[in-house]
Amino acid sequence: MNDSRLYRQFQPTHYTLRISMERGQRHFSGSVTIKGAASQQTIQLHAHKLHVLKAHIDGQEADFQHGDGDLLTLTASGLQPGEHALTLEFEGKITNPMHGLYPCYFKLDGQDMELLATQFESHHAREVFPCIDEPEAKATFDLTLESETGITTVSNTPIKEQREENDRLITTFETTPVMSTYLLAWVAGPLDSQEATTKDGVLVRTLAAKGKGNQLAHALNAAVAQLEFMNGYYGVPYPLPKCDLVALPDFSAGAMENWGCITFRESVMLVDEHTSTHTKQFVEMVIAHELAHQWFGDLVTMRWWNDLWLNESFANWMEYFVPSKLHPEWELMTQYYDEETTFAIERDGLASVQKIQQEVHTPEEIAALFDPAIVYAKGGSLINMLHAHLGDEPFRKGLQLYFQRHKYGNTDASDLWKAWDETSGHDVMAFMEPWITQAGFPYVTVGAGDVTVNLHQRRFFSSPQEAADENTSIWPIPLLANGQLSEDLFDTASASVEIKPSAKPLLLNQGRTGYYLTLYDEAHTQKLVAEVRNGNLSVIDRLGLLSDSLSLSEAGLQPLTTSLKLLESYRDEDSMPVWGVITSYIGTLKIFAGDDERQLAEVRTFVRGLAQTQFQRLGWEPIAGESYFDELLRPLMIAHVSYAEDEEVVRKLRTMVDEATSPEDIWADIRATAFATAVKFGDNAVFEKLLGWYKSTTSAEQRTQLAAGLTSSRNPQLIQQALALLTTDDVRMQDLFYWIRGLTASRFARDQTWQWMQDNWQWIVDQFGNDLHYTDFPKYAAGSFSTAEQLASYKQFFEPMINLPGIGRTIEQGIEDIEGRLQWLKRDSAAVAEYLQAYTSSSQAVTE
């Protein structure tokens, strides 16, 4: 399917759109008048699976023809370039896949209910009306919806007029600002709402399916506070009179930034007294992400999808930055490094990884761009690096200049660099272009002497086999040595830099805003280990040192046992973000143990030794006055000690589930661990109890937690029962990936799940082929494989698809991921087995 940039031959300026929705019949019909300028004697629009009934150009009947690439070609006698008005009548189907116009299902007082909602990003507006479905094709929209009566309808702008006519509800909305088609949106159905007004006079409403209005206050308060902050930070006021945030019962993505009508999964917006601490934080972060888009993406929009990162990277960073200003105790920028930067680095070490700025031509390629590790997390990490490099004030002033200069328009990356150039005095293009136009990232080898340090940079590959190829990529690297070096920027392959006198050992990338790894020699590493043990490193620097070491071991740049010995200096670690990296070490040891029961027992002993101190410190109940990180750490410690099969902890978690009459009876922060533990060690009755809760709960968070439990069984029959549910209505489409992720991650369910995936691949294509989650299937499968036999099976099934747009790169990365894991196991398995055996022996000796 080819996308030929239709904006070049027709530039729309205004749409008058009327849609009549027949929800019960799963049908819609409509008409659209598009005013714009044509540069040719034929006009082409996008239309996907629409039945066009009539077409006119300037009142004259036009011929129309559907073609490949979603093209609808219009011709009329005597048509000449210039201004024209196109009028089309059409009809289409309301379908379950969560894009275009689709139904959302929920229950109210036991009765089946529905909403209708739209999802148009990236190229799905064409599924509902003929249009130029490209981000550069900005226009204004007048929208009229015809629907059943007795419901609420919301769209981008306030309602202009609403009336009932012939037992139908006719709703006309105010004209939108100039915007892209992918940002048009509406929701229609029985909705509850809460509202407030910002100090700047913007009406903010939070809406959800009828019956869930009592779960909207948290999101409303967060949205008001954040919108007020952003208005000041960006210097350009939010340009609409209202901002609606709508929680949808069925939604494929996490949320969508439709201008003034933001849509969310219920799990990332609804909060009540039973919601976990982590989810409450995450709700505020997702809201910040989408509100950031109201400027970065909506007000100013990328010219084409190759600059998608302009939208998503910035919003990824702002989802941490804005709440960090409103909740400094959350230390969100430390969490940013743990959750986003390390996530990006893990993917970015693959040779097949995409660049941030990637050329795309087809809708399938556009969908493949939405890689959370690269376009979101890596791009956001680069924005974080640039923010630190420029300083907050020049950074903020550059954004203000950018928005003022380009509001309601389209841009590419160079426009943003120019704005920052003017406000900072830096050559931002020279600094940023190597990071976004080159795949991968560097590691820096540090040879520290008494008066100078020798630095070398090279592209990092997680596989030594890939690193063997010559690579000449060079990046401008901020050294971030806190004044310990005579130079601040390292932008050559090698350099010798003067070390300034200091009482502390040299440490690069302090504060961890630099997007690179650092490899020290053994002697210098021991000096840094002493700093960790003596408590002389900040949380984020302890985190970064430990994270770097694990990545370097994976790449074969040092033995894994070197990293494990470094980890020993973290025995008293009490910071939640650092424990995020420690958890990655534990996951690595599980991979090395494989299905070897003796080694798995040794891993459990190792985990128990790591977690016991903090588990005993924190206990089971919140402590008055404790830090926010302690609130988050407690559930993780309980989860680790449960994994270690501590008899008392396992018994207590199982008892919680046995005695509970509903999920709400279990503390939300440990609910997922309790469910998983109960199913892992329980019988069919426990599985059936949780499955009953899953089917009946109206809480999206609880469904996610229950899915984690139901995919934790060790019983082959129960695993097969879980798999059989995936193609039924019992598992919502939006929740399927929680199930797949849990089942592929389980060594007991992995093989059955892989067989299920192969057997049901056509069903997967039919349901998710146009969905952003389509690539998750090969990704999750690859992440669970670590044997030569599994690699062969993966390749046999997926290699015939490797040239398909949208999924091909993910398959290629999956193969590389498994091959790299096999190499790592071959290099380090014997040494790790010896290390774990020695650790277990010493632990038993201490116990005895």
PESUL-V845935 format. One record per backbone hydrogen bond with DSSP energy under -1.0 kcal/mol. CO is the residue of the C=O (numbers start at 0). NH is the residue of the N-H. E is the energy in kcal/mol with one decimal. If there is no record, write none. Layout:
CO | NH | E
CO | NH | E
//
This chain:
4 | 7 | -1.6
5 | 8 | -1.8
5 | 9 | -1.3
8 | 38 | -2.2
10 | 36 | -1.9
12 | 139 | -2.1
13 | 34 | -2.8
14 | 141 | -2.8
15 | 32 | -2.1
16 | 143 | -2.4
17 | 30 | -2.0
18 | 145 | -2.9
19 | 28 | -2.1
21 | 26 | -2.0
22 | 25 | -1.3
25 | 93 | -1.5
26 | 21 | -3.0
27 | 91 | -2.6
28 | 19 | -3.5
29 | 89 | -2.4
30 | 17 | -2.6
31 | 87 | -2.4
32 | 15 | -2.4
33 | 85 | -2.9
34 | 12 | -3.8
34 | 13 | -1.6
35 | 83 | -3.0
36 | 10 | -2.7
37 | 81 | -2.1
42 | 73 | -3.4
44 | 71 | -2.8
45 | 130 | -1.7
50 | 90 | -1.3
53 | 88 | -2.0
54 | 61 | -3.1
55 | 86 | -2.8
56 | 59 | -1.9
59 | 56 | -2.9
62 | 74 | -2.3
64 | 72 | -2.8
69 | 46 | -2.5
70 | 66 | -3.0
71 | 44 | -2.6
72 | 64 | -1.7
73 | 42 | -2.3
74 | 62 | -2.7
75 | 78 | -1.9
81 | 37 | -3.1
83 | 35 | -2.3
84 | 57 | -3.4
85 | 33 | -3.0
86 | 55 | -2.7
87 | 31 | -2.2
88 | 52 | -2.8
88 | 53 | -1.3
89 | 29 | -2.5
90 | 50 | -2.9
91 | 27 | -2.4
96 | 98 | -2.4
99 | 118 | -1.9
100 | 94 | -1.1
101 | 116 | -2.5
103 | 114 | -2.2
105 | 112 | -3.5
107 | 110 | -1.9
110 | 107 | -2.3
112 | 105 | -2.2
114 | 103 | -2.7
115 | 187 | -2.7
116 | 101 | -2.7
118 | 99 | -2.6
119 | 123 | -3.0
123 | 126 | -1.3
124 | 127 | -2.3
124 | 128 | -1.9
125 | 47 | -2.5
130 | 45 | -3.6
131 | 133 | -1.7
133 | 136 | -1.4
135 | 137 | -2.2
138 | 178 | -2.8
139 | 14 | -2.6
140 | 175 | -2.1
141 | 16 | -2.9
142 | 172 | -2.5
143 | 18 | -2.4
144 | 170 | -2.8
145 | 20 | -2.9
146 | 168 | -3.0
151 | 188 | -2.4
153 | 186 | -2.1
157 | 173 | -2.8
160 | 171 | -3.2
162 | 169 | -3.4
167 | 164 | -2.8
168 | 146 | -2.3
169 | 162 | -2.3
170 | 144 | -2.9
171 | 159 | -2.8
171 | 160 | -2.1
178 | 138 | -2.4
179 | 182 | -1.5
180 | 183 | -1.5
185 | 117 | -1.1
186 | 153 | -2.4
187 | 115 | -2.8
188 | 151 | -2.6
189 | 209 | -2.0
191 | 207 | -2.0
193 | 205 | -2.5
195 | 203 | -3.3
197 | 200 | -2.1
201 | 197 | -2.5
202 | 242 | -2.7
203 | 195 | -2.3
204 | 244 | -2.5
205 | 193 | -2.1
206 | 246 | -3.0
207 | 191 | -3.1
208 | 211 | -1.9
211 | 214 | -1.9
212 | 215 | -1.2
214 | 270 | -2.0
215 | 219 | -2.1
216 | 220 | -2.8
217 | 221 | -2.1
218 | 222 | -2.6
219 | 223 | -2.3
220 | 224 | -2.0
221 | 225 | -2.5
222 | 226 | -2.6
223 | 227 | -2.0
224 | 228 | -2.0
225 | 229 | -2.9
226 | 230 | -2.1
227 | 231 | -1.4
228 | 232 | -2.5
229 | 233 | -2.9
240 | 202 | -2.2
242 | 204 | -2.2
243 | 261 | -2.2
244 | 206 | -3.0
245 | 263 | -2.5
247 | 265 | -1.1
253 | 264 | -2.4
255 | 262 | -1.8
257 | 260 | -1.7
259 | 243 | -2.2
261 | 245 | -3.3
262 | 255 | -2.8
263 | 247 | -3.2
264 | 267 | -1.2
265 | 268 | -1.7
265 | 269 | -2.7
271 | 274 | -1.8
275 | 279 | -2.0
276 | 280 | -1.9
277 | 281 | -2.6
278 | 282 | -2.8
279 | 283 | -1.4
280 | 284 | -1.9
281 | 285 | -2.7
282 | 286 | -2.2
283 | 287 | -2.0
284 | 288 | -2.2
285 | 289 | -2.3
286 | 290 | -2.6
287 | 291 | -2.3
288 | 292 | -1.3
291 | 294 | -1.4
291 | 295 | -2.7
292 | 297 | -2.1
294 | 296 | -1.4
294 | 299 | -2.3
298 | 407 | -2.2
299 | 296 | -2.1
300 | 410 | -2.2
303 | 306 | -2.1
304 | 307 | -2.1
306 | 309 | -1.9
307 | 310 | -1.3
307 | 311 | -2.2
308 | 312 | -2.2
310 | 314 | -1.8
311 | 315 | -2.4
312 | 316 | -1.8
313 | 317 | -2.5
314 | 318 | -1.8
316 | 319 | -1.4
316 | 320 | -2.4
317 | 321 | -2.3
319 | 323 | -1.7
320 | 324 | -1.1
321 | 324 | -1.0
321 | 325 | -1.2
322 | 326 | -2.9
326 | 329 | -2.1
327 | 330 | -1.6
330 | 334 | -1.7
331 | 335 | -2.2
332 | 336 | -1.2
333 | 337 | -1.7
334 | 338 | -2.9
335 | 339 | -2.9
335 | 340 | -1.5
336 | 341 | -2.0
339 | 343 | -2.5
340 | 344 | -2.5
341 | 345 | -1.7
342 | 346 | -1.2
343 | 347 | -2.9
346 | 349 | -1.8
348 | 461 | -2.1
349 | 352 | -1.2
361 | 365 | -2.0
362 | 366 | -2.3
363 | 367 | -1.6
365 | 368 | -1.1
366 | 369 | -1.1
368 | 370 | -3.3
370 | 374 | -1.1
370 | 375 | -1.3
371 | 376 | -2.7
372 | 377 | -1.3
373 | 378 | -2.3
375 | 379 | -2.7
376 | 380 | -2.1
377 | 381 | -2.1
378 | 382 | -2.0
379 | 383 | -2.4
380 | 384 | -2.1
381 | 385 | -2.6
382 | 386 | -2.7
383 | 387 | -1.9
384 | 388 | -2.2
385 | 389 | -2.9
386 | 390 | -2.3
390 | 394 | -2.0
391 | 395 | -3.1
392 | 396 | -2.7
393 | 397 | -2.0
394 | 398 | -1.8
395 | 399 | -2.4
396 | 400 | -2.3
397 | 401 | -2.4
398 | 402 | -2.8
399 | 403 | -2.3
400 | 404 | -2.5
401 | 405 | -1.9
402 | 406 | -1.2
405 | 408 | -2.3
408 | 300 | -2.3
410 | 302 | -2.4
411 | 414 | -1.4
412 | 416 | -2.2
413 | 417 | -2.3
414 | 418 | -1.5
415 | 419 | -2.1
416 | 420 | -2.7
417 | 421 | -2.0
418 | 422 | -1.4
419 | 423 | -2.0
420 | 424 | -2.2
425 | 427 | -1.4
426 | 430 | -1.5
427 | 431 | -3.1
428 | 432 | -2.6
431 | 434 | -1.1
431 | 435 | -1.6
432 | 436 | -2.4
435 | 356 | -2.3
440 | 459 | -3.1
441 | 516 | -1.5
442 | 457 | -1.7
443 | 518 | -3.1
444 | 455 | -1.4
446 | 453 | -2.5
450 | 498 | -3.1
451 | 448 | -2.8
452 | 496 | -2.6
453 | 446 | -2.4
454 | 494 | -2.2
455 | 444 | -2.8
457 | 442 | -2.4
462 | 466 | -1.8
463 | 467 | -1.1
465 | 468 | -1.4
476 | 489 | -2.8
478 | 508 | -3.0
479 | 509 | -3.0
480 | 483 | -1.2
483 | 499 | -3.2
487 | 478 | -2.8
489 | 476 | -2.8
492 | 456 | -2.5
494 | 454 | -3.3
496 | 452 | -2.6
497 | 485 | -1.9
508 | 511 | -1.9
513 | 515 | -1.3
516 | 443 | -2.7
518 | 445 | -2.9
520 | 524 | -2.5
521 | 525 | -1.9
522 | 526 | -1.1
523 | 527 | -1.8
524 | 528 | -2.4
525 | 529 | -1.9
526 | 530 | -1.4
527 | 531 | -1.9
528 | 532 | -2.5
529 | 533 | -2.1
530 | 535 | -2.8
531 | 534 | -1.4
537 | 541 | -2.5
538 | 542 | -2.6
539 | 543 | -2.3
540 | 544 | -2.3
541 | 545 | -1.9
542 | 546 | -2.5
543 | 547 | -2.8
544 | 548 | -1.6
545 | 549 | -1.6
546 | 550 | -1.9
547 | 551 | -2.6
548 | 552 | -1.9
549 | 553 | -2.1
550 | 554 | -1.6
551 | 556 | -2.3
552 | 555 | -1.6
559 | 563 | -2.3
560 | 564 | -2.2
561 | 565 | -1.7
562 | 566 | -2.5
563 | 567 | -1.2
565 | 568 | -1.6
566 | 569 | -2.3
567 | 570 | -1.1
569 | 572 | -2.0
574 | 578 | -1.9
575 | 579 | -1.1
577 | 581 | -2.2
578 | 582 | -2.1
580 | 584 | -1.7
581 | 585 | -2.1
582 | 586 | -2.2
583 | 587 | -2.0
584 | 588 | -2.3
585 | 589 | -1.9
586 | 590 | -1.6
587 | 591 | -2.1
588 | 592 | -2.1
589 | 593 | -1.8
592 | 595 | -2.3
595 | 599 | -2.5
596 | 600 | -2.1
597 | 601 | -1.7
598 | 602 | -2.3
599 | 603 | -2.3
600 | 604 | -1.9
601 | 605 | -2.3
602 | 606 | -2.7
603 | 607 | -2.5
604 | 608 | -2.2
605 | 609 | -1.9
606 | 610 | -2.7
607 | 611 | -1.9
610 | 614 | -2.5
611 | 615 | -2.7
612 | 616 | -1.9
613 | 617 | -2.4
614 | 618 | -2.7
622 | 625 | -2.1
626 | 630 | -1.7
627 | 631 | -1.8
628 | 632 | -2.3
629 | 633 | -2.2
632 | 636 | -2.5
633 | 637 | -2.3
634 | 638 | -2.1
635 | 639 | -2.4
636 | 640 | -2.6
637 | 641 | -2.0
638 | 642 | -2.3
639 | 643 | -2.1
640 | 645 | -1.9
641 | 644 | -1.9
645 | 649 | -2.8
646 | 650 | -2.3
647 | 651 | -2.1
648 | 652 | -2.4
649 | 653 | -2.4
650 | 654 | -2.2
651 | 655 | -2.1
652 | 656 | -1.6
653 | 657 | -2.6
654 | 658 | -2.6
655 | 659 | -1.1
661 | 664 | -1.8
662 | 665 | -2.0
666 | 669 | -1.3
669 | 673 | -2.5
670 | 674 | -2.7
671 | 675 | -2.5
672 | 676 | -2.6
673 | 677 | -2.4
674 | 678 | -2.3
675 | 679 | -2.5
676 | 680 | -2.1
682 | 686 | -1.6
683 | 687 | -2.7
684 | 688 | -2.1
685 | 689 | -2.4
686 | 690 | -2.5
687 | 691 | -2.2
688 | 692 | -1.9
689 | 693 | -2.7
690 | 694 | -2.2
691 | 695 | -1.5
692 | 696 | -2.8
698 | 702 | -1.9
699 | 703 | -1.9
700 | 704 | -2.3
701 | 705 | -2.9
702 | 706 | -2.3
703 | 707 | -1.8
704 | 708 | -1.5
705 | 709 | -3.1
706 | 710 | -1.4
708 | 711 | -1.8
714 | 718 | -2.5
715 | 719 | -2.2
716 | 720 | -1.9
717 | 721 | -2.4
718 | 722 | -2.4
719 | 723 | -2.2
720 | 724 | -1.1
722 | 725 | -1.2
724 | 727 | -2.0
727 | 730 | -1.0
731 | 734 | -1.3
734 | 737 | -1.4
734 | 738 | -1.3
735 | 739 | -2.6
736 | 740 | -2.3
737 | 741 | -2.0
738 | 742 | -2.7
739 | 743 | -2.6
740 | 744 | -1.5
745 | 749 | -1.8
748 | 752 | -2.5
749 | 753 | -2.3
750 | 754 | -2.0
751 | 755 | -2.4
752 | 756 | -2.5
753 | 757 | -2.0
754 | 758 | -2.7
755 | 759 | -2.1
757 | 760 | -1.1
759 | 763 | -2.2
760 | 764 | -2.6
761 | 765 | -2.5
762 | 766 | -2.3
763 | 767 | -3.0
764 | 768 | -2.0
767 | 770 | -2.1
770 | 773 | -1.6
772 | 775 | -1.9
773 | 776 | -1.1
774 | 778 | -1.5
775 | 779 | -3.1
776 | 780 | -2.1
777 | 781 | -2.3
778 | 782 | -2.0
780 | 783 | -1.2
781 | 784 | -1.3
786 | 790 | -2.2
787 | 791 | -2.3
788 | 792 | -2.1
789 | 793 | -2.5
790 | 794 | -2.7
791 | 795 | -2.4
792 | 796 | -1.9
793 | 797 | -2.9
794 | 798 | -2.2
797 | 800 | -2.4
798 | 801 | -1.7
800 | 803 | -2.1
803 | 807 | -2.1
806 | 810 | -2.0
807 | 811 | -2.4
808 | 812 | -2.6
809 | 813 | -2.2
810 | 814 | -2.3
811 | 815 | -2.1
812 | 816 | -2.6
813 | 817 | -2.3
814 | 818 | -2.6
815 | 819 | -2.5
816 | 820 | -1.9
817 | 821 | -2.3
818 | 822 | -2.1
819 | 823 | -2.2
820 | 824 | -2.5
821 | 825 | -2.2
822 | 826 | -2.2
823 | 827 | -2.6
824 | 828 | -2.1
827 | 831 | -2.6
828 | 832 | -2.7
829 | 833 | -2.0
830 | 834 | -2.3
831 | 835 | -2.8
832 | 836 | -2.2
833 | 837 | -2.3
834 | 838 | -2.4
835 | 839 | -2.7
836 | 840 | -2.3
837 | 841 | -2.4
838 | 842 | -2.3
839 | 843 | -2.4
840 | 844 | -2.1
841 | 845 | -2.0
842 | 846 | -2.2
843 | 847 | -2.6
//
